C-alpha cells in the first residue's frame, strides 16, 4: 500500500486556502495530470474549508515533497509559501484521516452533514475522469460506510448548529404541525432571510411580511411565497401569527410591553417570537413562558452552544468507530494484496510436501500402519505451516502497519521461493 494524503483544512488561514482551492476546470486538469502518470491514482477534495489530495502510487510510493511541488506549481505559487501550511499523512494514517474527514470529526463544526456528500462528490468526479484505481476505488466507498455508521450509531449529528436552524429546532418543540400556522416576518435583514428559508421548509399555511419599506416587504414576500402587508397593520398581523421572525435593525424596540399587552388580550394560542434583531425589536419582558415565548439572538446562540456541547459527548465513540474501520480496511486490503502470493506460496509448498511424503511412504510400504501414515503426513504439514508462518506473518504485519517495504517483501518471496508471477 502506497497511499498519501496531503493538504490543508479550516485551521489554515483563508488567505492560503483560497490560493490552493480548485475550481471545476482546474480539478479536471489536475486529475488529468495524475491520470497520465502510470500506476497513479488520485482524488482531489476542494471545499470552502479544506483542500486535500489523496494519491495512491506504485513502487516505493510518491514522495511528499514532489506532491507539494505539484500543488504549488499548479497554482503558480512559491512552494516555500505553502509548505508550512500543509499536512501530510501516509498509508494507514492517511486512511484514518480520510475516515475522520468523511465522518465530520475533522470539521470546523463537528457532526456537520455536508462533508460526507462532498467526499462522495470528489470521488465520483475522479472516477469519471479515470484517475482512480483499485486502492481508491475500495477506500472512498469504505469512507462513506464509515460516515453512515458514525451518524447512525452516535448522536454526533443531532441538532442544528446555526442560529437560524436552532430557531427552527425550538419552533418544532412548541408546535408539532405547521400546515395551519401563520408566520409573520418583520423586516428584511440577511439573518432573517436565512432563518425564513429554514422556516419555510416547515411548510406553514401562510406567511405574512411587513416592513417600513413597502417595496422591501413585497420583495421578501415574492421570494418566499408570502403576502406583503402594510406596516401600520403590524398589530393586526401579530394577532394572527403563530410564529414571528423579527429583524428590523431599528434603534429601539418596535413592540413595547404595553403595545404587546393590547395585542395579547385579543390573541388565542401560543406565540413564538424569534427576535434576532440587534438592537432587539421586542421588549424582553413580554416573555411569559406560557403563551408567549420570546427568544433573542443570544438565546439562540446559547441553544447552538448546547447543541455543540452535546455533540462533543459523541466524539469519543465516533473516534472509536473510525479506529475500528481503519484497522478493518487495512486488514482487508492486506489480504487482497497478499492473497495471490500467499496462495501461490502455499500451493508450491503443498506440492513439494506431498511429493516428499509420497516418496517416503512408498519406501516404507508395508512397514507402517494407517495411523503411522496419518501421523507422518500431519507432521510434515505441521512443519510446513511453521516454516511458512514467519514470511507470511512478516508480509501481513508490514501491510497492516502501512510499511513501505511490503512491495519489497513480495518481490523477495517470489525470488526466494521461485514463485511464478
C-alpha positions, 0 to 999 in steps of 0.5 A: 500500500502506497497511499498519501494524503496531503493538504490543508483544512479550516485551521489554515488561514483563508488567505492560503486556502483560497490560493490552493482551492480548485475550481471545476476546470482546474480539478479536471486538469489536475486529475488529468495530470495524475491520470497520465502518470502510470500506476497513479491514482488520485482524488482531489477534495476542494471545499470552502474549508479544506483542500486535500489530495489523496494519491495512491502510487506504485513502487516505493510510493510518491514522495511528499515533497514532489506532491507539494511541488505539484500543488504549488506549481499548479497554482503558480505559487512559491512552494516555500509559501505553502509548505508550512501550511500543509499536512501530510499523512501516509498509508494507514494514517492517511486512511484514518484521516480520510475516515475522520474527514468523511465522518465530520470529526475533522470539521470546523463544526463537528457532526456537520452533514455536508462533508460526507456528500462532498467526499462522495462528490470528489470521488465520483468526479475522479472516477469519471475522469479515470484517475482512480484505481483499485486502492481508491476505488475500495477506500472512498466507498469504505469512507462513506460506510464509515460516515453512515455508521458514525451518524447512525450509531452516535448522536454526533449529528443531532441538532442544528448548529446555526442560529437560524436552524436552532430557531427552527429546532425550538419552533418544532418543540412548541408546535408539532404541525405547521400546515395551519400556522401563520408566520409573520416576518418583520423586516428584511435583514440577511439573518432573517432571510436565512432563518425564513428559508429554514422556516419555510421548509416547515411548510406553514399555511401562510406567511405574512411580511411587513416592513417600513419599506413597502417595496422591501416587504413585497420583495421578501414576500415574492421570494418566499411565497408570502403576502406583503402587508402594510406596516401600520397593520403590524398589530393586526398581523401579530394577532394572527401569527403563530410564529414571528421572525423579527429583524428590523435593525431599528434603534429601539424596540418596535413592540413595547410591553404595553403595545404587546399587552393590547395585542395579547388580550385579543390573541388565542394560542401560543406565540413564538417570537424569534427576535434576532434583531440587534438592537432587539425589536421586542421588549424582553419582558413580554416573555411569559413562558406560557403563551408567549415565548420570546427568544433573542439572538443570544438565546439562540446562540446559547441553544447552538452552544448546547447543541455543540456541547452535546455533540462533543459527548459523541466524539469519543465513540465516533473516534472509536468507530473510525479506529475500528474501520481503519484497522478493518480496511487495512486488514482487508486490503492486506489480504487482497494484496497478499492473497495471490502470493500467499496462495501461490506460496502455499500451493508450491509448498503443498506440492513439494510436501506431498511429493516428499511424503509420497516418496517416503511412504512408498519406501516404507510400504508395508512397514507402517500402519494407517495411523503411522501414515496419518501421523507422518503426513500431519507432521510434515504439514505441521512443519510446513505451516511453521516454516511458512508462518514467519514470511507470511506473518512478516508480509501481513504485519508490514501491510497492516502497519502501512510499511513501505517495504511490503512491495519489497517483501513480495518481490523477495518471496517470489525470488526466494521461493521461485514463485511464478508471477 
